[in-house]
Each structure stands twice: as structure tokens, then as C-alpha cells.
Amino acid sequence: MTPDEIRSLRKTRGLTTRQLADALGVDASLVAAWEAGERFPTRKAADKMSALAGAAAPSPPAADDPWSALRDPGLWTLFRKLAAHRALREKTERLAADYEDPAGPSR
């Protein structure tokens, strides 16, 4: 894949460099180098990107359907950060206390 094709794939899919890198199992700096034409993807990475390009584009979650947000790769990036960083989790818990749980009251 060319640098322009990689950039186009990422933008069409609405992915950040980090999100594409995570999907491919590579470092974000490597994706940036591919887009800059400084390096070129391996056959394995190119095949994965081709598969991403051929897959149906994910639809954005509806504002009134919190469960559809589970399809958003950005949510899973946030989840990994919350799981890995205790201080972030504690801050998020304090912030989340002001919001209703879409699953209903906790038992």
C-alpha cells in the first residue's frame, strides 16, 4: 500500500494513527512512518489493511443508543487506558458519578 492509500484508509475509517496501529498490532510511530513514506508496511500489515479497506465501514453510534457505542474502537482504547492507569480510573469514577447508568440503578 502507498502512503496515500494508508492515510486514506485511516481517514475513511475515522481512525487515529494509534487506533490503526492497535488494529494492526504495530506501534503508532510505524504507521506515521508509512504515511510519510519513510518506511513501508510488511506483507502481513498490508494484508490486514486491505482487509480493513474491504470491510463495511462502521456506522457511528446513535446518540440515544449507548450499547451501539461498543462498536467504537475509541471506546476500547479508553477502556484499556482505564484498566492500566489507576489514577485515570479514579478520576473517571468521580466524573461518572454525575451521570445516569444506562443499565439502570446498581444493586
Biopython code that builds the backbone (N, CA, C, O; Angstrom):
import numpy as np
from Bio.PDB.StructureBuilder import StructureBuilder

atoms = [
    (1, "MET", "N", (0.843, -1.184, 0.000)),
    (1, "MET", "CA", (0.000, 0.000, 0.000)),
    (1, "MET", "C", (0.887, 1.245, 0.000)),
    (1, "MET", "O", (1.955, 1.268, 0.611)),
    (2, "THR", "N", (0.425, 2.258, -0.687)),
    (2, "THR", "CA", (1.163, 3.514, -0.746)),
    (2, "THR", "C", (0.856, 4.362, 0.493)),
    (2, "THR", "O", (-0.138, 4.121, 1.178)),
    (3, "PRO", "N", (1.698, 5.341, 0.778)),
    (3, "PRO", "CA", (1.406, 6.236, 1.902)),
    (3, "PRO", "C", (0.027, 6.894, 1.786)),
    (3, "PRO", "O", (-0.687, 7.018, 2.782)),
    (4, "ASP", "N", (-0.345, 7.315, 0.578)),
    (4, "ASP", "CA", (-1.655, 7.943, 0.385)),
    (4, "ASP", "C", (-2.791, 6.967, 0.639)),
    (4, "ASP", "O", (-3.817, 7.348, 1.202)),
    (5, "GLU", "N", (-2.624, 5.711, 0.232)),
    (5, "GLU", "CA", (-3.657, 4.696, 0.461)),
    (5, "GLU", "C", (-3.814, 4.410, 1.956)),
    (5, "GLU", "O", (-4.930, 4.229, 2.445)),
    (6, "ILE", "N", (-2.709, 4.369, 2.666)),
    (6, "ILE", "CA", (-2.763, 4.125, 4.112)),
    (6, "ILE", "C", (-3.470, 5.276, 4.815)),
    (6, "ILE", "O", (-4.347, 5.053, 5.650)),
    (7, "ARG", "N", (-3.095, 6.495, 4.481)),
    (7, "ARG", "CA", (-3.719, 7.683, 5.077)),
    (7, "ARG", "C", (-5.208, 7.719, 4.747)),
    (7, "ARG", "O", (-6.034, 8.009, 5.612)),
    (8, "SER", "N", (-5.545, 7.425, 3.502)),
    (8, "SER", "CA", (-6.941, 7.425, 3.082)),
    (8, "SER", "C", (-7.746, 6.366, 3.840)),
    (8, "SER", "O", (-8.866, 6.629, 4.278)),
    (9, "LEU", "N", (-7.179, 5.186, 3.991)),
    (9, "LEU", "CA", (-7.844, 4.114, 4.737)),
    (9, "LEU", "C", (-8.122, 4.568, 6.160)),
    (9, "LEU", "O", (-9.233, 4.410, 6.667)),
    (10, "ARG", "N", (-7.111, 5.131, 6.797)),
    (10, "ARG", "CA", (-7.253, 5.565, 8.184)),
    (10, "ARG", "C", (-8.331, 6.637, 8.314)),
    (10, "ARG", "O", (-9.170, 6.576, 9.213)),
    (11, "LYS", "N", (-8.304, 7.612, 7.417)),
    (11, "LYS", "CA", (-9.280, 8.707, 7.495)),
    (11, "LYS", "C", (-10.683, 8.236, 7.141)),
    (11, "LYS", "O", (-11.654, 8.653, 7.773)),
    (12, "THR", "N", (-10.802, 7.369, 6.133)),
    (12, "THR", "CA", (-12.104, 6.848, 5.733)),
    (12, "THR", "C", (-12.739, 6.073, 6.877)),
    (12, "THR", "O", (-13.951, 6.130, 7.086)),
    (13, "ARG", "N", (-11.917, 5.357, 7.605)),
    (13, "ARG", "CA", (-12.390, 4.570, 8.740)),
    (13, "ARG", "C", (-12.563, 5.399, 10.001)),
    (13, "ARG", "O", (-13.083, 4.909, 11.003)),
    (14, "GLY", "N", (-12.126, 6.662, 9.956)),
    (14, "GLY", "CA", (-12.249, 7.526, 11.118)),
    (14, "GLY", "C", (-11.341, 7.111, 12.264)),
    (14, "GLY", "O", (-11.690, 7.255, 13.436)),
    (15, "LEU", "N", (-10.162, 6.591, 11.907)),
    (15, "LEU", "CA", (-9.222, 6.099, 12.909)),
    (15, "LEU", "C", (-8.077, 7.079, 13.117)),
    (15, "LEU", "O", (-7.656, 7.770, 12.189)),
    (16, "THR", "N", (-7.592, 7.128, 14.324)),
    (16, "THR", "CA", (-6.360, 7.859, 14.603)),
    (16, "THR", "C", (-5.198, 6.951, 14.208)),
    (16, "THR", "O", (-5.386, 5.764, 13.944)),
    (17, "THR", "N", (-4.022, 7.514, 14.171)),
    (17, "THR", "CA", (-2.831, 6.714, 13.887)),
    (17, "THR", "C", (-2.701, 5.607, 14.924)),
    (17, "THR", "O", (-2.386, 4.467, 14.583)),
    (18, "ARG", "N", (-2.941, 5.939, 16.182)),
    (18, "ARG", "CA", (-2.853, 4.963, 17.276)),
    (18, "ARG", "C", (-3.872, 3.838, 17.081)),
    (18, "ARG", "O", (-3.538, 2.666, 17.255)),
    (19, "GLN", "N", (-5.099, 4.182, 16.723)),
    (19, "GLN", "CA", (-6.135, 3.163, 16.555)),
    (19, "GLN", "C", (-5.808, 2.207, 15.414)),
    (19, "GLN", "O", (-6.003, 0.998, 15.539)),
    (20, "LEU", "N", (-5.306, 2.748, 14.293)),
    (20, "LEU", "CA", (-4.913, 1.869, 13.187)),
    (20, "LEU", "C", (-3.759, 0.985, 13.617)),
    (20, "LEU", "O", (-3.741, -0.210, 13.322)),
    (21, "ALA", "N", (-2.799, 1.568, 14.311)),
    (21, "ALA", "CA", (-1.659, 0.790, 14.798)),
    (21, "ALA", "C", (-2.121, -0.335, 15.712)),
    (21, "ALA", "O", (-1.644, -1.464, 15.590)),
    (22, "ASP", "N", (-3.042, -0.045, 16.625)),
    (22, "ASP", "CA", (-3.568, -1.068, 17.524)),
    (22, "ASP", "C", (-4.267, -2.180, 16.746)),
    (22, "ASP", "O", (-4.111, -3.360, 17.060)),
    (23, "ALA", "N", (-5.034, -1.797, 15.733)),
    (23, "ALA", "CA", (-5.736, -2.794, 14.923)),
    (23, "ALA", "C", (-4.767, -3.701, 14.172)),
    (23, "ALA", "O", (-5.069, -4.864, 13.905)),
    (24, "LEU", "N", (-3.601, -3.154, 13.835)),
    (24, "LEU", "CA", (-2.606, -3.914, 13.072)),
    (24, "LEU", "C", (-1.574, -4.594, 13.966)),
    (24, "LEU", "O", (-0.793, -5.423, 13.500)),
    (25, "GLY", "N", (-1.573, -4.243, 15.244)),
    (25, "GLY", "CA", (-0.593, -4.817, 16.165)),
    (25, "GLY", "C", (0.808, -4.262, 15.975)),
    (25, "GLY", "O", (1.798, -4.973, 16.145)),
    (26, "VAL", "N", (0.881, -2.966, 15.618)),
    (26, "VAL", "CA", (2.177, -2.308, 15.437)),
    (26, "VAL", "C", (2.193, -1.011, 16.238)),
    (26, "VAL", "O", (1.172, -0.601, 16.791)),
    (27, "ASP", "N", (3.344, -0.377, 16.297)),
    (27, "ASP", "CA", (3.485, 0.892, 17.000)),
    (27, "ASP", "C", (2.960, 2.036, 16.133)),
    (27, "ASP", "O", (3.088, 2.006, 14.909)),
    (28, "ALA", "N", (2.370, 3.043, 16.776)),
    (28, "ALA", "CA", (1.821, 4.191, 16.045)),
    (28, "ALA", "C", (2.896, 4.937, 15.260)),
    (28, "ALA", "O", (2.612, 5.496, 14.201)),
    (29, "SER", "N", (4.123, 4.950, 15.769)),
    (29, "SER", "CA", (5.190, 5.641, 15.039)),
    (29, "SER", "C", (5.481, 4.948, 13.712)),
    (29, "SER", "O", (5.913, 5.588, 12.753)),
    (30, "LEU", "N", (5.247, 3.648, 13.658)),
    (30, "LEU", "CA", (5.447, 2.914, 12.414)),
    (30, "LEU", "C", (4.382, 3.299, 11.380)),
    (30, "LEU", "O", (4.691, 3.483, 10.203)),
    (31, "VAL", "N", (3.138, 3.419, 11.823)),
    (31, "VAL", "CA", (2.067, 3.854, 10.913)),
    (31, "VAL", "C", (2.374, 5.259, 10.399)),
    (31, "VAL", "O", (2.195, 5.539, 9.213)),
    (32, "ALA", "N", (2.832, 6.138, 11.280)),
    (32, "ALA", "CA", (3.190, 7.507, 10.863)),
    (32, "ALA", "C", (4.312, 7.472, 9.831)),
    (32, "ALA", "O", (4.298, 8.245, 8.873)),
    (33, "ALA", "N", (5.280, 6.585, 10.020)),
    (33, "ALA", "CA", (6.390, 6.462, 9.059)),
    (33, "ALA", "C", (5.886, 5.931, 7.717)),
    (33, "ALA", "O", (6.373, 6.345, 6.665)),
    (34, "TRP", "N", (4.917, 5.020, 7.747)),
    (34, "TRP", "CA", (4.333, 4.518, 6.493)),
    (34, "TRP", "C", (3.650, 5.660, 5.753)),
    (34, "TRP", "O", (3.832, 5.828, 4.547)),
    (35, "GLU", "N", (2.857, 6.448, 6.488)),
    (35, "GLU", "CA", (2.134, 7.555, 5.858)),
    (35, "GLU", "C", (3.076, 8.616, 5.317)),
    (35, "GLU", "O", (2.757, 9.288, 4.336)),
    (36, "ALA", "N", (4.230, 8.773, 5.945)),
    (36, "ALA", "CA", (5.217, 9.759, 5.492)),
    (36, "ALA", "C", (6.084, 9.206, 4.357)),
    (36, "ALA", "O", (6.866, 9.948, 3.762)),
    (37, "GLY", "N", (5.953, 7.923, 4.053)),
    (37, "GLY", "CA", (6.756, 7.312, 3.007)),
    (37, "GLY", "C", (8.182, 7.006, 3.447)),
    (37, "GLY", "O", (9.045, 6.735, 2.612)),
    (38, "GLU", "N", (8.436, 7.047, 4.755)),
    (38, "GLU", "CA", (9.770, 6.775, 5.278)),
    (38, "GLU", "C", (10.035, 5.277, 5.417)),
    (38, "GLU", "O", (11.178, 4.827, 5.337)),
    (39, "ARG", "N", (8.969, 4.516, 5.625)),
    (39, "ARG", "CA", (9.055, 3.061, 5.735)),
    (39, "ARG", "C", (7.866, 2.471, 5.009)),
    (39, "ARG", "O", (6.945, 3.191, 4.627)),
    (40, "PHE", "N", (7.883, 1.172, 4.819)),
    (40, "PHE", "CA", (6.802, 0.509, 4.102)),
    (40, "PHE", "C", (6.288, -0.663, 4.915)),
    (40, "PHE", "O", (7.067, -1.345, 5.580)),
    (41, "PRO", "N", (4.973, -0.908, 4.869)),
    (41, "PRO", "CA", (4.403, -1.983, 5.676)),
    (41, "PRO", "C", (4.847, -3.366, 5.188)),
    (41, "PRO", "O", (5.143, -3.566, 4.010)),
    (42, "THR", "N", (4.881, -4.299, 6.121)),
    (42, "THR", "CA", (5.154, -5.690, 5.771)),
    (42, "THR", "C", (3.963, -6.238, 4.997)),
    (42, "THR", "O", (2.900, -5.618, 4.952)),
    (43, "ARG", "N", (4.145, -7.369, 4.409)),
    (43, "ARG", "CA", (3.056, -8.011, 3.666)),
    (43, "ARG", "C", (1.878, -8.298, 4.602)),
    (43, "ARG", "O", (0.718, -8.102, 4.240)),
    (44, "LYS", "N", (2.200, -8.765, 5.813)),
    (44, "LYS", "CA", (1.163, -9.078, 6.800)),
    (44, "LYS", "C", (0.345, -7.830, 7.139)),
    (44, "LYS", "O", (-0.884, -7.886, 7.167)),
    (45, "ALA", "N", (1.021, -6.704, 7.397)),
    (45, "ALA", "CA", (0.331, -5.458, 7.725)),
    (45, "ALA", "C", (-0.478, -4.953, 6.534)),
    (45, "ALA", "O", (-1.599, -4.472, 6.697)),
    (46, "ALA", "N", (0.095, -5.063, 5.339)),
    (46, "ALA", "CA", (-0.612, -4.627, 4.129)),
    (46, "ALA", "C", (-1.866, -5.466, 3.909)),
    (46, "ALA", "O", (-2.902, -4.936, 3.507)),
    (47, "ASP", "N", (-1.782, -6.765, 4.168)),
    (47, "ASP", "CA", (-2.949, -7.646, 4.032)),
    (47, "ASP", "C", (-4.038, -7.267, 5.022)),
    (47, "ASP", "O", (-5.220, -7.252, 4.679)),
    (48, "LYS", "N", (-3.633, -6.959, 6.259)),
    (48, "LYS", "CA", (-4.605, -6.548, 7.274)),
    (48, "LYS", "C", (-5.276, -5.231, 6.872)),
    (48, "LYS", "O", (-6.482, -5.064, 7.053)),
    (49, "MET", "N", (-4.489, -4.299, 6.324)),
    (49, "MET", "CA", (-5.061, -3.022, 5.897)),
    (49, "MET", "C", (-6.011, -3.224, 4.721)),
    (49, "MET", "O", (-7.049, -2.569, 4.640)),
    (50, "SER", "N", (-5.660, -4.125, 3.816)),
    (50, "SER", "CA", (-6.552, -4.421, 2.693)),
    (50, "SER", "C", (-7.867, -5.002, 3.184)),
    (50, "SER", "O", (-8.935, -4.685, 2.660)),
    (51, "ALA", "N", (-7.776, -5.859, 4.197)),
    (51, "ALA", "CA", (-8.997, -6.428, 4.773)),
    (51, "ALA", "C", (-9.844, -5.337, 5.433)),
    (51, "ALA", "O", (-11.070, -5.341, 5.316)),
    (52, "LEU", "N", (-9.186, -4.407, 6.123)),
    (52, "LEU", "CA", (-9.907, -3.285, 6.730)),
    (52, "LEU", "C", (-10.574, -2.433, 5.658)),
    (52, "LEU", "O", (-11.702, -1.972, 5.831)),
    (53, "ALA", "N", (-9.875, -2.229, 4.563)),
    (53, "ALA", "CA", (-10.410, -1.404, 3.479)),
    (53, "ALA", "C", (-11.632, -2.062, 2.847)),
    (53, "ALA", "O", (-12.556, -1.376, 2.410)),
    (54, "GLY", "N", (-11.635, -3.389, 2.800)),
    (54, "GLY", "CA", (-12.740, -4.103, 2.178)),
    (54, "GLY", "C", (-13.925, -4.323, 3.090)),
    (54, "GLY", "O", (-15.024, -4.601, 2.611)),
    (55, "ALA", "N", (-13.733, -4.206, 4.389)),
    (55, "ALA", "CA", (-14.817, -4.419, 5.342)),
    (55, "ALA", "C", (-15.779, -3.241, 5.306)),
    (55, "ALA", "O", (-15.401, -2.122, 4.960)),
    (56, "ALA", "N", (-17.004, -3.505, 5.661)),
    (56, "ALA", "CA", (-18.005, -2.434, 5.708)),
    (56, "ALA", "C", (-17.588, -1.400, 6.741)),
    (56, "ALA", "O", (-17.151, -1.741, 7.840)),
    (57, "ALA", "N", (-17.727, -0.151, 6.377)),
    (57, "ALA", "CA", (-17.369, 0.934, 7.302)),
    (57, "ALA", "C", (-18.288, 0.911, 8.502)),
    (57, "ALA", "O", (-19.502, 0.767, 8.355)),
    (58, "PRO", "N", (-17.715, 1.053, 9.706)),
    (58, "PRO", "CA", (-18.568, 1.064, 10.892)),
    (58, "PRO", "C", (-19.431, 2.311, 10.918)),
    (58, "PRO", "O", (-18.977, 3.406, 10.586)),
    (59, "SER", "N", (-20.674, 2.133, 11.315)),
    (59, "SER", "CA", (-21.541, 3.301, 11.407)),
    (59, "SER", "C", (-21.351, 3.938, 12.780)),
    (59, "SER", "O", (-21.134, 3.237, 13.769)),
    (60, "PRO", "N", (-21.433, 5.259, 12.839)),
    (60, "PRO", "CA", (-21.261, 5.913, 14.130)),
    (60, "PRO", "C", (-22.403, 5.527, 15.064)),
    (60, "PRO", "O", (-23.536, 5.353, 14.615)),
    (61, "PRO", "N", (-22.121, 5.394, 16.349)),
    (61, "PRO", "CA", (-23.171, 5.025, 17.279)),
    (61, "PRO", "C", (-24.240, 6.106, 17.367)),
    (61, "PRO", "O", (-23.940, 7.299, 17.310)),
    (62, "ALA", "N", (-25.474, 5.679, 17.506)),
    (62, "ALA", "CA", (-26.572, 6.623, 17.676)),
    (62, "ALA", "C", (-26.461, 7.253, 19.062)),
    (62, "ALA", "O", (-26.103, 6.584, 20.031)),
    (63, "ALA", "N", (-26.767, 8.524, 19.143)),
    (63, "ALA", "CA", (-26.637, 9.239, 20.412)),
    (63, "ALA", "C", (-27.533, 8.637, 21.490)),
    (63, "ALA", "O", (-27.184, 8.664, 22.670)),
    (64, "ASP", "N", (-28.694, 8.088, 21.093)),
    (64, "ASP", "CA", (-29.630, 7.566, 22.079)),
    (64, "ASP", "C", (-29.450, 6.073, 22.347)),
    (64, "ASP", "O", (-30.240, 5.489, 23.089)),
    (65, "ASP", "N", (-28.449, 5.453, 21.774)),
    (65, "ASP", "CA", (-28.220, 4.024, 21.967)),
    (65, "ASP", "C", (-26.812, 3.788, 22.505)),
    (65, "ASP", "O", (-25.881, 3.598, 21.722)),
    (66, "PRO", "N", (-26.637, 3.795, 23.838)),
    (66, "PRO", "CA", (-25.288, 3.642, 24.389)),
    (66, "PRO", "C", (-24.666, 2.290, 24.070)),
    (66, "PRO", "O", (-23.441, 2.175, 24.059)),
    (67, "TRP", "N", (-25.461, 1.275, 23.813)),
    (67, "TRP", "CA", (-24.909, -0.059, 23.556)),
    (67, "TRP", "C", (-24.227, -0.130, 22.202)),
    (67, "TRP", "O", (-23.289, -0.907, 22.025)),
    (68, "SER", "N", (-24.676, 0.660, 21.253)),
    (68, "SER", "CA", (-24.016, 0.656, 19.942)),
    (68, "SER", "C", (-22.617, 1.261, 20.024)),
    (68, "SER", "O", (-21.792, 1.037, 19.138)),
    (69, "ALA", "N", (-22.343, 2.029, 21.083)),
    (69, "ALA", "CA", (-21.008, 2.605, 21.273)),
    (69, "ALA", "C", (-19.962, 1.516, 21.467)),
    (69, "ALA", "O", (-18.768, 1.773, 21.314)),
    (70, "LEU", "N", (-20.393, 0.308, 21.800)),
    (70, "LEU", "CA", (-19.447, -0.797, 21.993)),
    (70, "LEU", "C", (-18.728, -1.161, 20.698)),
    (70, "LEU", "O", (-17.702, -1.841, 20.737)),
    (71, "ARG", "N", (-19.245, -0.724, 19.557)),
    (71, "ARG", "CA", (-18.578, -0.975, 18.273)),
    (71, "ARG", "C", (-17.474, 0.033, 17.988)),
    (71, "ARG", "O", (-16.717, -0.130, 17.030)),
    (72, "ASP", "N", (-17.376, 1.063, 18.802)),
    (72, "ASP", "CA", (-16.416, 2.144, 18.578)),
    (72, "ASP", "C", (-15.033, 1.739, 19.094)),
    (72, "ASP", "O", (-14.869, 1.513, 20.293)),
    (73, "PRO", "N", (-14.019, 1.643, 18.194)),
    (73, "PRO", "CA", (-12.679, 1.265, 18.649)),
    (73, "PRO", "C", (-12.101, 2.252, 19.659)),
    (73, "PRO", "O", (-11.291, 1.868, 20.502)),
    (74, "GLY", "N", (-12.505, 3.515, 19.583)),
    (74, "GLY", "CA", (-12.018, 4.509, 20.529)),
    (74, "GLY", "C", (-12.462, 4.207, 21.955)),
    (74, "GLY", "O", (-11.744, 4.506, 22.910)),
    (75, "LEU", "N", (-13.649, 3.613, 22.097)),
    (75, "LEU", "CA", (-14.121, 3.235, 23.422)),
    (75, "LEU", "C", (-13.212, 2.168, 24.027)),
    (75, "LEU", "O", (-12.925, 2.201, 25.224)),
    (76, "TRP", "N", (-12.762, 1.231, 23.207)),
    (76, "TRP", "CA", (-11.905, 0.154, 23.705)),
    (76, "TRP", "C", (-10.501, 0.669, 24.024)),
    (76, "TRP", "O", (-9.839, 0.143, 24.919)),
    (77, "THR", "N", (-10.047, 1.686, 23.303)),
    (77, "THR", "CA", (-8.778, 2.320, 23.652)),
    (77, "THR", "C", (-8.901, 2.963, 25.032)),
    (77, "THR", "O", (-8.019, 2.827, 25.879)),
    (78, "LEU", "N", (-10.007, 3.659, 25.234)),
    (78, "LEU", "CA", (-10.256, 4.284, 26.534)),
    (78, "LEU", "C", (-10.340, 3.223, 27.631)),
    (78, "LEU", "O", (-9.785, 3.406, 28.714)),
    (79, "PHE", "N", (-11.020, 2.134, 27.359)),
    (79, "PHE", "CA", (-11.145, 1.051, 28.335)),
    (79, "PHE", "C", (-9.772, 0.508, 28.739)),
    (79, "PHE", "O", (-9.509, 0.290, 29.921)),
    (80, "ARG", "N", (-8.894, 0.290, 27.740)),
    (80, "ARG", "CA", (-7.547, -0.214, 28.050)),
    (80, "ARG", "C", (-6.783, 0.771, 28.929)),
    (80, "ARG", "O", (-6.071, 0.369, 29.849)),
    (81, "LYS", "N", (-6.935, 2.066, 28.639)),
    (81, "LYS", "CA", (-6.263, 3.083, 29.453)),
    (81, "LYS", "C", (-6.809, 3.086, 30.879)),
    (81, "LYS", "O", (-6.049, 3.201, 31.840)),
    (82, "LEU", "N", (-8.121, 2.960, 31.010)),
    (82, "LEU", "CA", (-8.727, 2.921, 32.338)),
    (82, "LEU", "C", (-8.239, 1.709, 33.128)),
    (82, "LEU", "O", (-7.964, 1.806, 34.323)),
    (83, "ALA", "N", (-8.137, 0.580, 32.456)),
    (83, "ALA", "CA", (-7.688, -0.644, 33.122)),
    (83, "ALA", "C", (-6.219, -0.551, 33.533)),
    (83, "ALA", "O", (-5.822, -1.124, 34.547)),
    (84, "ALA", "N", (-5.423, 0.156, 32.764)),
    (84, "ALA", "CA", (-3.978, 0.206, 33.004)),
    (84, "ALA", "C", (-3.554, 1.300, 33.989)),
    (84, "ALA", "O", (-2.504, 1.183, 34.622)),
    (85, "HIS", "N", (-4.354, 2.358, 34.126)),
    (85, "HIS", "CA", (-3.934, 3.515, 34.918)),
    (85, "HIS", "C", (-4.925, 3.794, 36.048)),
    (85, "HIS", "O", (-6.010, 4.329, 35.819)),
    (86, "ARG", "N", (-4.545, 3.431, 37.245)),
    (86, "ARG", "CA", (-5.418, 3.564, 38.424)),
    (86, "ARG", "C", (-5.866, 5.014, 38.641)),
    (86, "ARG", "O", (-7.042, 5.252, 38.915)),
    (87, "ALA", "N", (-4.966, 5.973, 38.527)),
    (87, "ALA", "CA", (-5.320, 7.379, 38.754)),
    (87, "ALA", "C", (-6.373, 7.852, 37.744)),
    (87, "ALA", "O", (-7.291, 8.590, 38.104)),
    (88, "LEU", "N", (-6.244, 7.433, 36.499)),
    (88, "LEU", "CA", (-7.232, 7.791, 35.482)),
    (88, "LEU", "C", (-8.584, 7.172, 35.828)),
    (88, "LEU", "O", (-9.623, 7.819, 35.693)),
    (89, "ARG", "N", (-8.564, 5.927, 36.270)),
    (89, "ARG", "CA", (-9.796, 5.240, 36.648)),
    (89, "ARG", "C", (-10.482, 5.963, 37.811)),
    (89, "ARG", "O", (-11.700, 6.141, 37.797)),
    (90, "GLU", "N", (-9.704, 6.381, 38.819)),
    (90, "GLU", "CA", (-10.281, 7.079, 39.973)),
    (90, "GLU", "C", (-10.892, 8.418, 39.559)),
    (90, "GLU", "O", (-11.979, 8.770, 40.019)),
    (91, "LYS", "N", (-10.210, 9.160, 38.703)),
    (91, "LYS", "CA", (-10.748, 10.438, 38.220)),
    (91, "LYS", "C", (-12.026, 10.209, 37.421)),
    (91, "LYS", "O", (-12.992, 10.960, 37.552)),
    (92, "THR", "N", (-12.023, 9.172, 36.598)),
    (92, "THR", "CA", (-13.187, 8.870, 35.766)),
    (92, "THR", "C", (-14.368, 8.450, 36.624)),
    (92, "THR", "O", (-15.505, 8.821, 36.333)),
    (93, "GLU", "N", (-14.119, 7.682, 37.675)),
    (93, "GLU", "CA", (-15.192, 7.272, 38.584)),
    (93, "GLU", "C", (-15.847, 8.491, 39.235)),
    (93, "GLU", "O", (-17.070, 8.545, 39.366)),
    (94, "ARG", "N", (-15.028, 9.473, 39.645)),
    (94, "ARG", "CA", (-15.580, 10.693, 40.242)),
    (94, "ARG", "C", (-16.432, 11.457, 39.220)),
    (94, "ARG", "O", (-17.516, 11.939, 39.545)),
    (95, "LEU", "N", (-15.939, 11.561, 38.002)),
    (95, "LEU", "CA", (-16.681, 12.245, 36.946)),
    (95, "LEU", "C", (-17.969, 11.492, 36.596)),
    (95, "LEU", "O", (-19.016, 12.110, 36.403)),
    (96, "ALA", "N", (-17.895, 10.179, 36.517)),
    (96, "ALA", "CA", (-19.043, 9.355, 36.116)),
    (96, "ALA", "C", (-20.160, 9.367, 37.152)),
    (96, "ALA", "O", (-21.308, 9.068, 36.824)),
    (97, "ALA", "N", (-19.842, 9.706, 38.390)),
    (97, "ALA", "CA", (-20.865, 9.742, 39.440)),
    (97, "ALA", "C", (-21.978, 10.730, 39.103)),
    (97, "ALA", "O", (-23.093, 10.590, 39.607)),
    (98, "ASP", "N", (-21.702, 11.713, 38.274)),
    (98, "ASP", "CA", (-22.703, 12.709, 37.896)),
    (98, "ASP", "C", (-23.601, 12.266, 36.746)),
    (98, "ASP", "O", (-24.495, 13.010, 36.342)),
    (99, "TYR", "N", (-23.379, 11.062, 36.210)),
    (99, "TYR", "CA", (-24.120, 10.596, 35.046)),
    (99, "TYR", "C", (-24.924, 9.351, 35.380)),
    (99, "TYR", "O", (-24.489, 8.496, 36.152)),
    (100, "GLU", "N", (-26.122, 9.266, 34.776)),
    (100, "GLU", "CA", (-27.010, 8.117, 34.971)),
    (100, "GLU", "C", (-26.426, 6.871, 34.279)),
    (100, "GLU", "O", (-25.861, 6.966, 33.189)),
    (101, "ASP", "N", (-26.569, 5.740, 34.909)),
    (101, "ASP", "CA", (-26.132, 4.465, 34.330)),
    (101, "ASP", "C", (-27.210, 4.010, 33.344)),
    (101, "ASP", "O", (-28.364, 3.847, 33.741)),
    (102, "PRO", "N", (-26.863, 3.800, 32.061)),
    (102, "PRO", "CA", (-27.878, 3.404, 31.076)),
    (102, "PRO", "C", (-28.467, 2.019, 31.376)),
    (102, "PRO", "O", (-29.534, 1.687, 30.860)),
    (103, "ALA", "N", (-27.799, 1.214, 32.190)),
    (103, "ALA", "CA", (-28.309, -0.111, 32.539)),
    (103, "ALA", "C", (-29.278, -0.035, 33.717)),
    (103, "ALA", "O", (-29.863, -1.047, 34.101)),
    (104, "GLY", "N", (-29.451, 1.141, 34.284)),
    (104, "GLY", "CA", (-30.336, 1.301, 35.419)),
    (104, "GLY", "C", (-29.558, 1.403, 36.716)),
    (104, "GLY", "O", (-28.328, 1.352, 36.715)),
    (105, "PRO", "N", (-30.268, 1.546, 37.813)),
    (105, "PRO", "CA", (-29.595, 1.686, 39.100)),
    (105, "PRO", "C", (-28.823, 0.411, 39.475)),
    (105, "PRO", "O", (-29.246, -0.705, 39.174)),
    (106, "SER", "N", (-27.699, 0.613, 40.130)),
    (106, "SER", "CA", (-26.917, -0.550, 40.549)),
    (106, "SER", "C", (-27.551, -1.159, 41.794)),
    (106, "SER", "O", (-28.215, -0.482, 42.579)),
    (107, "ARG", "N", (-27.326, -2.437, 41.944)),
    (107, "ARG", "CA", (-27.953, -3.162, 43.072)),
    (107, "ARG", "C", (-27.126, -3.066, 44.290)),
    (107, "ARG", "O", (-27.494, -3.611, 45.331)),
]
sb = StructureBuilder()
sb.init_structure("model")
sb.init_model(0)
sb.init_chain("A")
sb.init_seg("    ")
for serial, (resi, resn, name, xyz) in enumerate(atoms, 1):
    if name == "N":
        sb.init_residue(resn, " ", resi, " ")
    sb.init_atom(name, np.array(xyz, "f"), 0.0, 1.0, " ", f" {name:<3s}", serial, name[0])
structure = sb.get_structure()
